[in-house]
Amino acid sequence: MADPNTPTMQSELLRQLIQSRTASGKPTLPPQPIDADEAAAQCLALLTDPESPVLPAEVFRELANRNAKLLGAPREEIKAALNRQVVLLEAAATRFMSKAAIAANVAHTCALTKLSLSASRSLVATLGALNSMERDRANEKALDGSVA
């Protein structure tokens, strides 16, 4: 498989994306290998700008796959993923609440508010997990220092 990060391959992928958009109005490219930080950035772009030309389904699928692989990952990798999730959850909570504030009817306002509150609860849980990981690390270092 060709390296998708080469300028030639990137221009080819861009050309394919433009062709697929003009043909159907929706991107039809197969998912491309993507860095987790880049996927998080694209999700963030989607949340903050719904007109953004990112490929949301593929990006979210890639993030879900990476999250599933974290079950047996080292602590630092898990911590990095949680840090990305914090940014996305905060953006989602803010986006849904701002949409709720300008929604045209009460049903939409309620639904968007519930989504915002759900994202906020997940944000607090994720921050709690990060805090717990830091406390565990501090406790391990304290134990290692007292044993020596």
N, C-alpha and C positions, 0 to 999 in steps of 0.2 A: 504494500500500500504506500502510495506517495505521501511524503511529509506535508500535512495540511498547512504548515507554518511557512512554507517557502513563498516568496512573492508571486511566482508563477501560479502555484496552486491556489493561493488566496484570490488572485484575480480571476481564475477559472471558477472558483466557488461563487464569487460575487456575480460573475456573468450568469451562472446557472440560476442563482437566486433571483436576479432581475428578470430573466426569462420566465421562471416559474411564477413570479408575481404577476407579470403582465399577461400570462396565459390564463391563469385561474383566479387571480386576485389574492391567493394564499400561497405561502411558500410550500414547496413539495420536496425539498431536498431531504435526503436521508440524514439522520443525525450524524454529526461530525465529532471526532474526538475533541474534547474540550477540557480545559483546565478548570478545576473547581472554583478558583477565584474568578475566572472569566465568566463561568456559569452564574455565580452569585451576582456579579456585576450586571450581567444581562437580565437576570430576574429583577434586580433593583431598578434597572432602566425601564423594564416593563411596568413595574409598580408605580414609578414616578411619571412615566410618559406612556400612556396606553397606545399612542400612535407610533411608538418606537418600532423600527423594523427588525426586532429580534425574533427569534424562533422560540416562543414560550414553551410549547409542548416538549420539544427536544431538550431544552435547557432544564426544565423542571424534571424530566425523566432522568437526565444525567445526574442532577443533584440527588434525586431519590436513590439511584444506583450507588452513588458514592456514599450516601448516608448508610445504606444497608451494609456496605463493606466496612464501616467503622466499628462494627460489633467486636472485632478482634484486633482493632488497630492500636498502635501505641498512644499513650496519653497526649503527647503533643499534637498528633494528628487529630485526635478527638477535640482537643481544645481549639485548634484552628477552625474546625468545622463549626463548633458552637459559636465562635466569634463571628463567622460569616452569617450564621443563622440569626444572631442578635440584630445585625444590620437589616436583614431582610424582614424580620418580624416587626421591627420598629417602623420600617418603611410601609409595610402592609397595614399596620394598625393606624398609622397617620393617614395613609391614602384612603382607607375605608371610612375613617371618621370624617375626613374632609368631603368625601362623596356623600356621606349621610347628611352633612350640613346643608348641602345644596340639592338634595333629592327632591323630586317634584311631588311625590306622594308619601303618605305615612308608612305604607307597607315597605317601600324601598328604604325609607329612612330607618325603620326598625331592623330590616335585614342587614343593611350595611353597618349599623351600630353593633349588632350582634357579632358580625364578622370582625369588626374592629376590637371589640372586647375579647373575643376568642384569641386574636393575634396578640393582644396585650397580655393575656394570661399565659400564653405560650412564651412570650418574651420574658416575663417574670420567672417562669420555670427554667428557661434556658440560662438566664442570669444566675439563678440559684444553683444550677448545675456547675456553672463556671466557678462560682464562689466555693462550692463544695470541693471541687477539684483543687483549688488553690489551698484550702484549709487542709485537705488530705496531704498535699505536697509539703506544706509547712510542718505538719505533724510528723511526716516521714523524715524530714530533715532534722527535726528536733530529736527524734528517736535515734537517728544515725549519729548525731552529735553526742548524745548522752552515753551511747554504748562504747564509743571510741575512747 
